[in-house]
């Protein structure tokens, strides 16, 4: 499997079913040349004009399965991004 093939797959968190994004980069071990981490770039804020959220690093040990369309990981979910949320009744919080 190439990085291009891996980049085309969505990364799904097993506990919540949340789509964390797609693999943007890999970190390799200098000693073993094995993959240590998957790097997912943070989501853009306001189309990238306000920067991005922090990158998400997922340890290779947390990868459970690589399927035809998705990469399943079991890791702690990323912290919620502060901001406005839609609440019942049409009121912003």
C-alpha positions in Angstrom: 0.0 0.0 0.0 1.3 3.4 -0.9 0.8 6.7 0.9 -1.5 7.9 -1.9 -3.7 4.9 -1.3 -3.6 5.4 2.5 -4.4 9.1 2.0 -7.6 8.3 0.1 -9.0 6.4 3.2 -11.1 8.0 6.0 -9.8 7.5 9.5 -12.7 6.4 11.8 -12.6 6.3 15.6 -14.0 2.9 16.7 -15.6 4.1 20.0 -17.6 7.0 18.6 -17.7 6.3 14.9 -16.4 9.8 14.3 -14.6 10.5 11.0 -11.3 12.0 12.2 -10.1 13.0 8.7 -7.6 11.5 6.3 -4.0 10.5 6.7 -1.8 13.4 5.6 1.7 12.2 6.7 3.5 9.3 8.4 6.2 9.3 11.0 8.8 6.5 10.7 11.2 5.1 13.3 14.9 5.8 12.5 16.0 2.5 14.0 13.5 0.1 12.5 12.1 2.1 9.5 8.6 1.1 10.7 5.7 3.4 10.9 5.3 5.0 14.3 2.5 7.5 13.8 -0.2 8.7 11.4 -0.5 12.4 11.1 -3.9 14.0 10.3 -3.8 17.8 9.7 -6.3 19.8 11.8 -9.5 20.9 10.3 -9.5 24.4 8.8 -11.4 27.2 10.5 -13.5 29.5 8.3 -12.1 27.9 5.1 -8.6 28.2 6.4 -8.7 32.0 6.9 -8.4 31.6 10.7 -5.8 28.8 10.6 -6.3 25.2 11.5 -7.0 23.1 14.5 -4.0 21.2 16.0 -2.7 18.2 14.1 -3.8 14.8 15.3 -1.1 12.2 15.9 -2.3 8.6 16.1 0.1 5.9 17.2 0.5 3.0 14.8 -0.3 0.7 17.7 -3.8 2.3 17.8 -4.6 1.2 14.2 -6.9 -1.8 14.4 -7.8 -2.4 10.7 -7.1 -1.0 7.3 -10.0 -1.8 5.0 -10.8 -1.0 1.4 -12.3 2.4 2.3 -11.4 3.2 5.9 -8.7 3.0 8.5 -10.2 2.0 11.9 -8.4 3.3 15.0 -8.9 3.0 18.7 -7.6 6.1 20.3 -8.8 8.8 22.6 -11.1 11.2 20.7 -9.7 14.6 20.0 -10.8 17.4 22.3 -13.9 19.3 21.3 -13.1 22.6 19.5 -14.5 25.5 21.4 -17.0 27.5 19.5 -20.6 27.9 18.7 -22.9 24.8 18.8 -26.4 24.4 17.6 -28.8 23.8 20.4 -32.4 22.6 20.4 -34.8 25.5 19.9 -32.5 27.2 17.3 -30.4 29.0 19.9 -26.6 29.3 19.6 -24.5 28.6 22.6 
